[in-house]
Amino acid sequence: MDVTLSAIKADIGGWVGHSVTHPDTLARAEELMAAAKRQGVILDYRVMNCGDDLQLIMTHQHGEDSEVIHRLAWETFSRCTEVAKRLKLHGAGQDLLTDAFSGNVKGMGPGLAEMTVTEREAETVIVFMADKTASGAWNLPLFRMFADPFNTPGLVIAPNLHCGFSFEVHDVMAAKKIVFNSPEEVYDMLVYLGSPGHFAVKNVYHRDSKQIAASASTQKLSMLAGRYVGKDDPVLVVRCQGTFPAVGEVLEAFSSVNIVEGWMRGSHNGPLMPVGFASAKCTRFDGPPRCIAAGFQLANGTLIGPCDMFGDVAFDPAREKALQVADILRTMGPFEPHRLPLDQMEYTTMPEVSKRLAPRFVPIDDD
């Protein structure tokens, strides 16, 4: 059975401040998704949140980039924004960059990751959702999952993984893409993946079967809006087991600290902390950046789950390390590398300050 899994998110208003999604907005989304399922528009769904981002996970048979599904998501976000505005939630509708739907949510603000698969006998998927970070935050975990044998021993010892994976990498500034083959092009690929603010992994494919293994959102809000509107808070869908890394190998990619851009006012670097569903609430310095993992089995389009994959004491050390890194970075205040470099802060007050002070800069006297 061919099924499309779509994970679409938007920040439609935070409670309190940027902390978490209000229960009333979640309830409204639940009503709208349930109606769509009854009408046969979608096969199944889950309404979730990570921090103040509303997450819609849907299965359907309309294929990728479907106007039907994207319109459903857009209208759901719009109706939930009405609730957010009534409750005077912070930043109500900030990820909806226009009032009119144009047939596809791409380029309109919401984050999107989707893939069409032919269901295997056991179709295992994990949907990762992050808050207070940007689209390139998945670069390091995806590299670890699909190209690092120290993280994923199956790349060495499992015959069906030994062929490696292909990485589709997007230049989010220039709207271009390139495909790298692992392992032979790993060194070239790392030149780009190491700059997650500029390059982001969009899709990963099994090299022998050509099946999609992972899909991530790469939308960059500031580039779309032409102004600062918050970070991109990306989503990621990963298939596991069989010809893909095992669940444990996929999750292992989050066992060590990944420092990402985002956090307070979207202008600081901070640790991406893997947390259980109940801890996906961003409070300290509007963070630190959070990531949750919802595990599912697909059964004829039905979502069996979610299972809270990070809600495990095994990730307590990872959380502790992330908090220690947060402490260290916070001591630096407005200094880099805690604060983002100037060239990455063009959508803040920095251009205005630079323009105002430009006349006061004079040539250095070489004498």
Secondary structure as UniProt FT lines:
FT   STRAND          2..10
FT   STRAND          14..15
FT   TURN            16..19
FT   HELIX           23..38
FT   TURN            39..40
FT   STRAND          44..50
FT   TURN            51..52
FT   STRAND          53..60
FT   TURN            64..65
FT   HELIX           67..86
FT   TURN            87..88
FT   TURN            91..95
FT   TURN            106..107
FT   STRAND          111..118
FT   STRAND          123..131
FT   HELIX           135..138
FT   HELIX           139..147
FT   TURN            149..151
FT   HELIX           154..157
FT   TURN            159..163
FT   STRAND          165..171
FT   TURN            172..175
FT   STRAND          176..181
FT   TURN            182..185
FT   HELIX           186..193
FT   TURN            196..198
FT   STRAND          199..206
FT   TURN            207..209
FT   STRAND          212..216
FT   HELIX           221..225
FT   STRAND          235..240
FT   TURN            242..243
FT   HELIX           247..252
FT   TURN            253..254
FT   STRAND          259..262
FT   HELIX           264..266
FT   STRAND          268..271
FT   STRAND          273..274
FT   HELIX           277..279
FT   TURN            285..286
FT   STRAND          290..299
FT   TURN            300..301
FT   STRAND          302..308
FT   TURN            309..310
FT   HELIX           313..315
FT   HELIX           316..330
FT   TURN            331..334
FT   TURN            336..338
FT   HELIX           342..344
FT   TURN            346..349
FT   HELIX           350..357
FT   HELIX           358..360
//
